[in-house]
Amino acid sequence: MWDRLISWTVNFWLGSTALVVFFLLPLPVGCVELWRRRVLSFRLLGLAGSAQWAVGRMLKFLMYWTTGVVFVTVDPHGILNSVRPAVLVGNHQTELDVLMLGIFIDRGNAKDARQALKGAGEEIARRNQSVYVFPEGTRSYSDEPILMPFKKGAFHLAIEAGAPIVPCVVANYSHVFNIKARVFNSGTIPVKVLAPIPTKGLTSADVDKLMSETREKMLQELITLTAEARGTVPASK
């Protein structure tokens, strides 16, 4: 009961705070009005992807200003700026991951989901657009660096689009936010971008192998990155 209550409260807080700041908070917080006008301009011009980026950036800074929680991307090789299109896949822990959401596909019906993925794959290739997917399909709420079983959708999507898989590993942040332990602290949460995994020439017959390879690489990095974030091992260079 308490877990559900806290989960609902966090979701309500994220949504209501964003709405209040984005639409109701009066200036002198002039940057809010600037963001709002920029998002509206993007949408009027048909640049919905840019509008989503603007909202995402606003939520990132909003989270930092109100809670002291910030996700920091570790991308030493500049993969996010150089690899496009791509299917980015990341581990899913709690409601805070809403700050990194990128794509929603209905998983209620397997056949419909596959059709949605096919359409999304074609759109990604046509628009040269990257997307972010949580292959676990649900939140883990784990205290330790673990990954739940992956679903195949993201990997079918990457193969359909001919786009590489780019694993993005978020350190376990249960010391910052933990519903079960009722913990909510300020803190910095690292997100490590791993080397792209190519999908060119692959077919649906290769999905299981691609999924297994991706999950193994992510799990190894998750264990290391979490230890570094908690200060239990020296940070890697």
C-alpha positions as CSV (number, residue, x, y, z in Angstrom):
1,M,0.0,0.0,0.0
2,W,2.8,2.5,1.0
3,D,4.7,1.6,-2.2
4,R,1.7,2.4,-4.4
5,L,1.0,5.6,-2.5
6,I,4.6,6.9,-2.8
7,S,4.7,5.9,-6.5
8,W,1.5,7.8,-7.1
9,T,2.7,10.8,-5.2
10,V,6.0,11.0,-7.2
11,N,4.1,10.7,-10.5
12,F,1.7,13.4,-9.3
13,W,4.5,15.6,-8.2
14,L,6.4,15.3,-11.5
15,G,3.3,16.0,-13.6
16,S,1.8,18.8,-11.4
17,T,5.1,20.6,-10.8
18,A,5.9,20.6,-14.5
19,L,2.4,22.0,-15.3
20,V,2.5,24.6,-12.6
21,V,6.0,25.9,-13.6
22,F,5.4,25.6,-17.3
23,F,2.0,27.2,-17.5
24,L,1.1,29.0,-14.2
25,L,4.2,30.3,-12.5
26,P,4.5,34.0,-13.2
27,L,7.6,35.8,-14.2
28,P,10.3,36.8,-13.0
29,V,11.0,33.2,-13.8
30,G,11.3,34.5,-17.4
31,C,13.0,31.3,-18.7
32,V,9.7,29.4,-18.2
33,E,7.9,31.7,-20.6
34,L,10.8,31.4,-23.0
35,W,10.6,27.6,-22.9
36,R,6.8,27.7,-23.4
37,R,7.1,30.0,-26.4
38,R,9.9,27.9,-27.9
39,V,7.9,24.7,-27.5
40,L,4.8,26.3,-29.1
41,S,6.9,27.6,-31.9
42,F,8.4,24.2,-32.6
43,R,5.0,22.6,-32.7
44,L,3.5,25.3,-35.0
45,L,6.4,24.7,-37.4
46,G,5.9,21.0,-37.3
47,L,9.1,20.3,-35.3
48,A,7.5,18.1,-32.7
49,G,10.8,16.3,-32.0
50,S,12.4,19.6,-31.1
51,A,9.4,20.4,-28.9
52,Q,10.0,17.2,-27.0
53,W,13.7,18.0,-26.6
54,A,12.8,21.5,-25.2
55,V,10.3,20.0,-22.7
56,G,12.9,17.4,-21.7
57,R,15.5,20.0,-21.0
58,M,13.0,22.0,-19.0
59,L,12.2,19.0,-16.9
60,K,15.9,18.2,-16.3
61,F,16.5,21.7,-14.9
62,L,13.2,21.7,-13.0
63,M,14.1,18.5,-11.3
64,Y,17.5,19.9,-10.2
65,W,16.1,23.2,-9.0
66,T,13.3,21.5,-6.9
67,T,14.9,18.3,-5.6
68,G,18.7,18.5,-6.2
69,V,18.5,15.4,-8.4
70,V,20.3,15.5,-11.8
71,F,21.1,12.8,-14.4
72,V,24.6,13.4,-15.8
73,T,25.5,11.8,-19.2
74,V,28.9,10.2,-19.5
75,D,29.6,10.0,-23.2
76,P,33.4,10.3,-23.7
77,H,33.3,9.3,-27.3
78,G,30.5,11.7,-28.3
79,I,28.2,8.8,-29.5
80,L,25.0,10.7,-28.9
81,N,26.1,13.5,-31.2
82,S,27.6,11.3,-33.9
83,V,25.4,8.2,-34.2
84,R,22.1,8.8,-35.8
85,P,19.6,7.3,-36.2
86,A,19.9,4.9,-33.3
87,V,17.8,2.9,-30.9
88,L,18.9,3.9,-27.4
89,V,18.1,1.3,-24.7
90,G,18.3,1.9,-21.0
91,N,17.5,0.2,-17.7
92,H,14.3,1.3,-16.0
93,Q,14.3,1.8,-12.2
94,T,11.7,4.2,-11.0
95,E,9.4,7.1,-11.9
96,L,12.4,9.4,-12.1
97,D,13.3,7.8,-15.4
98,V,10.5,9.9,-16.9
99,L,13.3,12.5,-17.4
100,M,14.8,10.2,-20.1
101,L,11.7,8.9,-21.8
102,G,11.6,8.9,-25.6
103,I,9.1,6.5,-27.1
104,F,5.9,4.8,-26.2
105,I,4.6,1.6,-27.9
106,D,1.5,-0.2,-26.8
107,R,2.4,-3.6,-25.4
108,G,-1.1,-4.6,-24.7
109,N,-1.4,-6.7,-27.9
110,A,1.6,-8.4,-29.3
111,K,0.4,-8.3,-32.9
112,D,-0.5,-4.6,-32.7
113,A,2.8,-3.9,-31.0
114,R,4.8,-5.5,-33.8
115,Q,2.9,-3.5,-36.4
116,A,3.6,-0.3,-34.3
117,L,7.2,-1.2,-34.2
118,K,7.4,-1.8,-38.0
119,G,5.9,1.6,-38.6
120,A,8.2,3.2,-36.1
121,G,11.2,1.5,-37.7
122,E,10.3,2.9,-41.1
123,E,9.7,6.4,-39.6
124,I,13.1,6.3,-37.8
125,A,14.9,5.5,-41.0
126,R,13.0,8.1,-43.0
127,R,13.5,10.9,-40.5
128,N,17.0,9.9,-39.3
129,Q,15.4,10.0,-35.9
130,S,16.8,8.3,-32.7
131,V,14.5,6.9,-30.0
132,Y,14.9,5.8,-26.4
133,V,13.4,2.5,-25.2
134,F,13.2,0.7,-21.8
135,P,13.6,-3.0,-22.9
136,E,12.8,-4.3,-19.4
137,G,9.3,-3.0,-20.0
138,T,8.6,-2.0,-16.4
139,R,10.4,-0.5,-13.4
140,S,12.6,-2.7,-11.3
141,Y,12.6,-0.7,-8.0
142,S,15.7,-2.6,-7.1
143,D,18.2,-1.7,-4.4
144,E,21.0,-3.4,-6.3
145,P,22.4,-3.1,-9.9
146,I,20.3,-5.7,-11.6
147,L,18.5,-6.0,-14.9
148,M,15.1,-7.7,-15.4
149,P,14.5,-9.8,-18.5
150,F,14.4,-7.8,-21.8
151,K,11.5,-7.7,-24.2
152,K,12.3,-8.0,-27.9
153,G,10.5,-4.9,-29.2
154,A,13.4,-2.5,-29.1
155,F,15.6,-5.0,-31.0
156,H,13.0,-5.7,-33.7
157,L,12.7,-1.9,-34.0
158,A,16.5,-1.5,-34.5
159,I,16.7,-4.2,-37.1
160,E,13.7,-2.9,-38.9
161,A,15.2,0.6,-39.0
162,G,18.7,-0.7,-39.8
163,A,19.8,1.4,-36.8
164,P,22.4,0.5,-34.2
165,I,21.6,-0.3,-30.6
166,V,23.2,2.3,-28.3
167,P,23.1,1.0,-24.6
168,C,22.6,3.7,-22.0
169,V,23.3,2.5,-18.5
170,V,21.9,4.4,-15.5
171,A,23.7,3.6,-12.2
172,N,21.5,2.2,-9.5
173,Y,20.2,5.2,-7.6
174,S,18.3,3.6,-4.7
175,H,20.5,5.8,-2.4
176,V,18.8,8.8,-4.0
177,F,15.3,7.5,-4.6
178,N,13.9,4.3,-3.1
179,I,10.1,3.9,-2.8
180,K,10.3,0.8,-0.5
181,A,12.7,2.5,1.9
182,R,11.0,5.9,1.6
183,V,14.2,7.6,0.6
184,F,14.3,10.7,-1.5
185,N,17.6,12.6,-1.4
186,S,19.4,15.0,-3.7
187,G,22.2,13.6,-5.8
188,T,23.9,13.1,-9.1
189,I,23.0,10.0,-11.2
190,P,25.5,9.0,-13.9
191,V,24.3,7.7,-17.2
192,K,27.0,5.9,-19.2
193,V,26.7,5.7,-23.0
194,L,28.2,2.5,-24.4
195,A,29.6,1.7,-27.9
196,P,26.9,1.2,-30.6
197,I,26.0,-2.4,-31.5
198,P,25.4,-2.6,-35.3
199,T,22.3,-4.2,-36.7
200,K,23.0,-3.8,-40.5
201,G,22.3,-7.1,-42.2
202,L,20.5,-8.6,-39.3
203,T,17.0,-10.2,-39.5
204,S,14.4,-11.2,-37.0
205,A,16.2,-14.5,-36.6
206,D,19.1,-12.5,-34.9
207,V,16.9,-10.8,-32.3
208,D,17.6,-13.2,-29.5
209,K,21.4,-13.0,-29.9
210,L,21.3,-9.2,-30.2
211,M,19.2,-8.9,-27.2
212,S,21.4,-11.2,-25.1
213,E,24.6,-9.4,-26.2
214,T,23.1,-6.0,-25.3
215,R,21.8,-7.1,-21.9
216,E,25.1,-8.7,-20.9
217,K,27.1,-5.6,-21.8
218,M,24.6,-3.4,-19.9
219,L,24.7,-5.6,-16.8
220,Q,28.5,-5.5,-16.6
221,E,28.5,-1.7,-17.0
222,L,25.6,-1.3,-14.5
223,I,27.6,-3.1,-11.8
224,T,30.7,-1.1,-12.4
225,L,29.0,2.2,-12.8
226,T,27.0,1.7,-9.6
227,A,30.1,0.9,-7.6
228,E,31.7,4.1,-8.9
229,A,28.7,6.2,-8.1
230,R,28.6,4.8,-4.6
231,G,32.4,5.4,-4.2
232,T,33.2,1.7,-3.6
233,V,35.8,1.5,-6.5
234,P,38.0,4.0,-8.3
235,A,36.3,5.7,-11.2
236,S,37.3,4.4,-14.6
237,K,38.9,6.7,-17.1
